[in-house]
Structures are given as C-alpha cells and as structure tokens.
Amino acid sequence: MSGVVMGGSDWAPLRGTDRRRLSEARLQAHYAVEWLGRAARAYVPPQPDDEHTNVGWDAALDGRTDAQARRWLSERLGARGLDAHALDAPSPYEMPAHAVAQGAAYGPAGLGDALAELAAWFGNAALSLGAIHRQMLGRKLAASPLRCWPHHFDLATLITLPARNATGNVGAGFSPGDAYYDEPYFYVSVYPEPDPKTLPRLPTLGHWHLRDFVPAVAPASKIVAAKNQQAETDDFLRTAVDGAVKVFGK
C-alpha cells in the first residue's frame, strides 16, 4: 500500500483559487485517501511509524458514497479470500468533519480548478521538500523518506537528532490545510518544543506558530503573492530547517 507523492522537475505557478472550494477539494481528497489507509491497516502488517499506510492517489470516487466505496472494496477483497469486515475497524485518529462522513456522495463537480490547484501544491511540495531531504542526507543527518500520510494528509520528512536526555525531531512538511490554517502551508516543526527565544528569525514569507505546537509556517496566501514563489519558499524552508537543527546544536 505504500507510495510516494512525486513532483515534477519544475515548480508549477500557483495562482490561488477560492479558499472555500479549495478547502472542499482538500476534504474530499482526504476522505478518499482514507480508504487506502483503512485497507493498509486492515491487511498489511504494521510497520514502524505507520509506514504501511503511505498512500497514492485514486480519482475514481466521483458521485459515489463511502458506503459504495466500502462495497466495492468488499467485493474485490472477498474475491481474494480476505475478510472485508477488517475494513470496519475504528480509525486510530479522527477525521475532519465533512458531509461524506454522514453519507453524502463525493462530488468534485465544479471543483476542477481547486483540485488542479491542490495537485499543484502537492507537486511543488514534493519538489521543494525533496531538496530539503537530500540536503539533510548530505549533512549525514537521519531524515526519513518523504511520504504522504492519511492521518493529516500532509507530505513530510522527519529529521531525528540527539537532544539532551531525549531524541529531538525536526519535521519539514506541507499541509493542504487543517484546523489551524484553512489554506495550504509549508511548515518546519521542532520537538521537544524549544524556548521561543532560541528560535531564528524567519524570511518574510514565514512566521513562528506558538499555539499548541511550535512550527515555522509559510501560508499559501503569502506564497501566492511572492514575486518568486519557488525561490522564496525554498529560502523559507532552508532557513527554518537550519535554525531548527541548530536548536539541537547540530
């Protein structure tokens, strides 16, 4: 079930789209992806850090409900001698609220531009975060492969560093939006949470988010407005990652 979100060799220009429709496209795509995560949890031996739930993309749910998706999977799994009831195991995490969870059909009609914009964000994220991942490996740091996870629907690599009496983590990733930011954003998180006084100054594209967790965040609204979207995003990621790594004395 594992897979990698692949980006092209060139950054796709981001023009921005209606935030409400982009949010709707994100939520429908997230719910569609969750079926692949369910199948992985049901039939694939668990792997460290939930690696067995990495997902790819399937756009064939238009006009269908979760119940129909479950029935389709059940028929195919049964034909292979697998118990489809395993798909009904409770999820280990909560999904964001959406009408699909109450039986509404997936309905991306009218969301073509929003879905295309969402795909462009993920493609660009794979390009920029892939460069960060290679840089960290070049510095002999332990950086996990770049993966997209069904839980938060984010694309990320995790850098593991020794810290005082513990292990420190720096996460460099992209979220298509969530309860904190109803728009796509790049982030660089630090754990354990550092003293805010030790955090580096960020490029104008980003800011430090200090509620509930401590990531550097570059939101879509600023990226879309940037003169050079790729260069400024890459500069944000490099600066934030370098600063976060230095928090652990590396």
Buried (B, 14 or more C-beta within 10 A) or exposed (E): BBEBBEBEEEBBEBEEBEBEBBBBBBBBBBBBBBBBBBBBBBBEEEEEEBBBBBBEEEEEBEEBBBEEBBEBBBEEBEEEEBEBEEBEEEEEEEBBEBBBEEEEBBBBEEBEBBBBBBBBBBBBBBBBBBEBBEBBEEEEBEBBEBBBBBBBBBBBBBBBBEBEEEEBBBBBBBBBBBEBBBBBBBBBBBBBEBEEEEBEEBBEBBBBBEEEEBBBBBBBEBBBEBEEBBEBBBBBBBBBBBBBBEBBEB
